[in-house]
Amino acid sequence: MTLYINDLHKTFGSTKALNGMTFSVTPGELFGFVGSNGAGKTTTMRIILGVLQSDSGEVLLDGKPLTFTDRQKFGYMPEERGLYPRMKVGEQLEYLAILQGLSPQDAHKAMEYWTDRLGVAARRGDQVQALSLGNQQRVQLAAALIHNPSFLVLDEPFSGLDPIAVEAMSNVLKEKIKDGATVLFSSHQLDLVERLCDRVGICSQGRIVSEGTIDELRRTDTLLYDVKSDAEPTVLSQALLPLGVTSTQVGDHTLRITLPNGVDDQQVLRAALNVGAVHEFSTYRPHLTEMFSNVVSVPASTEETISEPKKKSGLAGLFGRK
């Protein structure tokens, strides 16, 4: 079932939290929802779960409004701790599973499975408040998974986790996707988003400003290359100027160059070899972190003039829009 977030608007007093938030998440997809603090991610997630109501717009599941029954199939992990701090881990997870409709026996089995799977089996008898932040995060994910939901909405699930815990949680999400679940999660760890996600939506000032697969978002209309040479960067740069090649120094002996239309990369390589040995000559594709920085830096006065989000268009038209 496809989840549609359609033109959501939400205002808190004089603050416009959502300003036409629109995107979709398809079945079996791991969708990364990223943006700066205050961009509208958490508000959107709370509206999806029914915790908040939007001022206008709608959330649809296969074209129909979400119902209470639909939301019973959702697992939600809030950014802030949503657990009872003085309740024991095992008892709490069983209680939450029963609230989701599991029998006491099934709830106990699910608790045992997820605490073992997420590495907190030894802490079942401990109060949540006695756990480290990372282990609390693991328990919180177990609470979201305890009833085997078909749709997961996770707000900063990797926050406060060490690399081993990040890997364990990543593997769990991948397994859920293989089992047919759909995952929507937000994160400020863009390298992790880039590694895990099928598609990414970048939001700024309450709406999506760029959306697509990682490959689509990293695509550029111009060809970029990194050239590492024994030649001094200024010498190499001057040698490439007759070809119309522009360059930026990105390392001690490395230039990032832009090839103009009609210029063959082998011409550039030959020109570079004329002034020194070339140790690297490779295409460069900007990472999600770079694109994110450029997209979300659009000032409010400029962004209000943008009528449609940049979808599946790569970085073309985004760089320089600051």
C-alpha positions in Angstrom: 0.0 0.0 0.0 1.3 3.4 -1.0 1.3 6.2 1.6 0.5 9.6 0.1 1.2 12.8 2.1 -0.7 15.4 0.1 -0.3 19.2 0.5 -0.2 19.3 4.3 -0.3 22.7 6.1 0.1 23.2 9.8 0.6 26.4 11.8 1.4 26.7 15.5 0.6 30.3 16.5 2.6 32.5 14.1 4.9 29.6 13.1 4.2 27.8 9.8 5.4 24.3 10.5 4.2 22.8 7.2 3.7 24.6 4.0 2.4 22.2 1.4 4.3 19.1 2.5 3.8 16.5 -0.3 5.5 13.2 -1.0 4.7 9.5 -1.2 6.2 6.3 0.2 5.7 3.1 -1.9 5.4 -0.5 -0.6 8.6 -2.2 0.4 10.6 1.0 0.3 13.0 2.6 2.7 12.4 6.3 2.4 14.7 8.8 4.0 13.1 12.0 5.3 15.7 14.6 5.9 15.9 18.3 6.7 17.2 20.8 9.2 15.8 21.2 12.7 12.4 22.9 12.3 11.9 21.8 8.7 8.7 19.9 9.5 9.7 16.3 9.7 8.4 15.5 13.2 5.2 17.4 12.6 4.6 15.5 9.4 5.2 12.1 11.2 2.8 13.0 14.0 0.1 13.9 11.5 0.7 10.6 9.7 0.2 8.7 13.0 -2.8 10.8 14.0 -1.1 12.4 17.0 -1.7 15.8 15.4 -4.2 17.1 12.9 -3.2 19.2 9.9 -4.9 22.5 9.2 -5.4 21.3 5.6 -4.2 18.6 3.3 -4.5 14.8 3.7 -2.7 11.6 4.4 -3.9 8.7 2.2 -3.2 5.0 2.1 -3.8 3.7 -1.4 -6.0 6.8 -2.2 -8.1 6.5 0.9 -7.9 8.4 4.2 -6.0 6.6 7.0 -8.3 4.9 9.5 -7.7 3.7 13.1 -7.5 0.1 11.8 -4.8 1.2 9.2 -2.8 2.9 11.9 -2.8 -0.3 14.0 -0.5 -1.7 11.3 2.0 1.2 11.9 5.0 1.1 14.2 6.1 4.5 15.5 9.3 5.5 17.1 9.3 9.2 18.3 12.5 11.2 18.5 12.0 12.0 22.2 11.8 9.0 24.6 8.3 7.6 24.5 8.8 4.9 27.2 7.9 4.7 30.9 11.2 5.4 32.6 10.4 3.5 35.9 8.9 0.4 34.2 11.0 -2.6 33.5 12.0 -3.2 29.9 10.5 -6.6 29.4 7.2 -5.8 31.2 6.9 -2.6 29.3 7.4 -4.2 25.9 4.8 -6.9 26.7 2.3 -4.3 27.9 2.7 -2.3 24.7 2.4 -5.5 22.6 -0.9 -6.4 24.3 -2.1 -2.8 23.7 -1.5 -3.6 20.0 -3.7 -6.6 20.1 -1.2 -9.5 20.8 -2.2 -12.2 23.3 -0.1 -12.3 26.6 1.7 -15.4 25.2 2.5 -13.8 21.9 3.5 -10.6 23.6 6.0 -12.4 25.7 7.5 -14.2 22.7 7.7 -11.0 20.7 9.4 -9.3 23.7 12.0 -12.1 24.0 12.7 -12.1 20.2 13.2 -8.3 19.8 15.2 -7.8 23.0 17.5 -10.6 21.9 17.6 -9.3 18.3 18.5 -5.8 19.3 21.0 -6.8 22.0 19.2 -5.8 25.2 18.1 -9.3 26.3 20.2 -8.9 29.5 18.4 -5.8 30.4 14.8 -7.1 30.4 14.6 -6.8 34.2 16.0 -3.3 34.4 14.1 -0.1 34.5 14.3 2.0 31.3 15.8 4.9 33.2 18.8 2.7 34.2 19.8 2.1 30.6 22.2 4.1 28.6 20.8 6.4 25.9 21.8 3.9 23.2 20.1 1.0 24.9 17.0 3.1 25.5 17.0 3.7 21.8 17.2 0.0 21.1 14.2 -0.6 23.5 12.3 2.1 21.8 12.8 0.4 18.4 11.7 -2.9 19.9 8.5 -1.1 21.1 7.9 0.1 17.5 8.5 -3.5 16.1 6.8 -5.5 18.9 3.5 -6.1 17.0 5.2 -6.8 13.6 3.9 -3.7 11.8 3.8 -3.5 8.0 4.7 0.2 8.1 7.4 1.8 10.3 7.6 5.6 11.0 10.9 6.3 12.8 11.9 9.7 14.0 15.8 9.9 14.3 16.1 6.1 15.1 19.9 6.2 15.0 20.4 9.1 17.4 22.8 8.4 20.2 23.8 5.0 18.9 27.4 3.7 18.6 28.6 2.2 15.3 27.8 -1.4 16.4 24.2 -0.5 17.4 23.8 1.5 14.1 24.8 -1.6 12.1 22.4 -3.8 14.1 19.5 -1.4 13.7 20.3 -1.0 10.0 20.2 -4.7 9.5 16.8 -4.9 11.2 15.4 -2.3 8.9 16.8 -4.1 5.8 15.2 -7.3 7.1 11.9 -5.7 7.6 12.0 -4.3 4.0 12.8 -7.9 2.7 9.8 -9.1 4.6 7.6 -6.6 2.8 7.4 -3.8 5.3 7.7 -0.1 4.4 9.9 2.3 6.3 9.9 6.0 6.6 12.6 7.4 8.8 14.3 10.8 9.5 17.9 11.2 10.3 20.6 13.9 10.4 23.2 11.2 9.6 23.2 11.8 5.8 25.9 9.3 5.1 23.7 6.6 6.6 20.7 7.8 4.7 22.7 7.6 1.5 23.8 4.1 2.3 20.4 2.7 3.4 17.6 4.4 1.5 15.9 3.6 -1.7 14.6 7.2 -2.0 15.1 10.4 -0.1 12.9 13.5 0.4 14.7 16.7 1.5 12.4 19.1 3.2 13.0 22.8 4.1 10.6 25.3 5.6 7.7 22.9 5.7 7.8 21.3 2.3 9.8 18.9 0.1 12.4 20.8 -2.0 14.1 17.8 -3.6 13.1 14.1 -3.9 14.3 11.0 -5.7 16.7 8.0 -5.5 20.2 8.6 -4.4 21.4 8.2 -8.0 18.9 10.7 -9.2 19.7 13.3 -6.5 23.5 13.0 -7.1 23.2 13.3 -10.9 24.5 16.5 -12.4 24.0 18.0 -15.9 27.7 18.8 -16.2 30.6 16.3 -16.0 32.8 16.6 -13.0 36.2 14.9 -12.6 38.8 14.7 -9.9 42.3 15.0 -11.1 45.3 14.2 -8.9 48.6 15.1 -10.4 52.3 15.7 -9.5 51.9 19.1 -11.1 51.2 22.1 -8.9 47.4 22.8 -9.0 47.9 26.3 -10.4 50.1 24.9 -13.2 47.5 22.1 -14.0 44.7 24.6 -13.9 46.4 26.9 -16.4 47.2 23.9 -18.7 43.5 23.0 -18.8 42.2 26.5 -19.5 42.6 26.4 -23.3 40.1 23.6 -23.3 37.6 25.7 -21.4 37.9 23.6 -18.3 37.2 25.3 -15.0 38.6 23.8 -11.8 38.6 24.1 -8.0 41.3 22.8 -5.8 40.0 20.1 -3.4 43.3 18.7 -2.1 47.1 19.4 -2.0 47.5 18.1 -5.6 43.9 17.5 -6.6 41.6 19.6 -8.8 37.9 19.1 -9.3 37.2 20.1 -12.9 34.1 20.8 -14.9 34.1 19.7 -18.5 32.3 22.0 -21.0 30.1 20.5 -23.7 32.0 19.1 -26.6 35.2 18.5 -24.6 36.3 14.9 -24.4 37.7 13.6 -21.1 40.7 12.1 -22.9 41.7 15.5 -24.2 41.7 16.7 -20.7 43.7 13.7 -19.5 46.3 14.3 -22.3 46.6 18.0 -21.3 47.1 17.0 -17.7 49.8 14.5 -18.5 51.7 17.1 -20.4 52.5 18.9 -17.2 52.9 16.0 -14.8 52.1 12.4 -13.8 48.4 11.8 -13.2 47.6 9.5 -10.3 43.9 9.8 -10.3 41.4 10.8 -13.0 37.9 9.8 -12.0 34.3 11.1 -12.3 32.9 12.8 -9.3 29.3 12.7 -8.1 28.4 15.0 -5.2 27.2 13.3 -2.1 23.9 13.8 -0.3 25.6 16.0 2.3 26.7 18.5 -0.3 23.3 18.6 -2.0 21.5 18.9 1.4 23.6 21.9 2.3 22.8 23.7 -0.9 19.1 22.8 -1.0 18.2 23.8 2.6 20.2 27.0 2.5 17.5 28.7 0.3 16.4 31.8 2.2 12.7 32.2 3.0 12.2 35.1 0.6 13.7 33.1 -2.3 12.0 29.8 -1.4 8.5 31.3 -1.4 9.0 31.9 -5.2 9.6 28.2 -5.9 6.3 26.8 -7.0 7.3 23.1 -7.4 9.9 21.0 -5.5 12.9 19.7 -7.4 12.1 16.0 -8.0 14.4 13.5 -9.6 16.4 16.4 -11.1 19.8 15.9 -9.4 21.8 18.9 -8.4 21.3 20.8 -11.6 19.7 24.2 -10.8 20.3 23.6 -7.0 23.9 24.7 -6.7 24.2 28.4 -6.4 20.7 28.8 -5.2 21.5 30.3 -1.9 
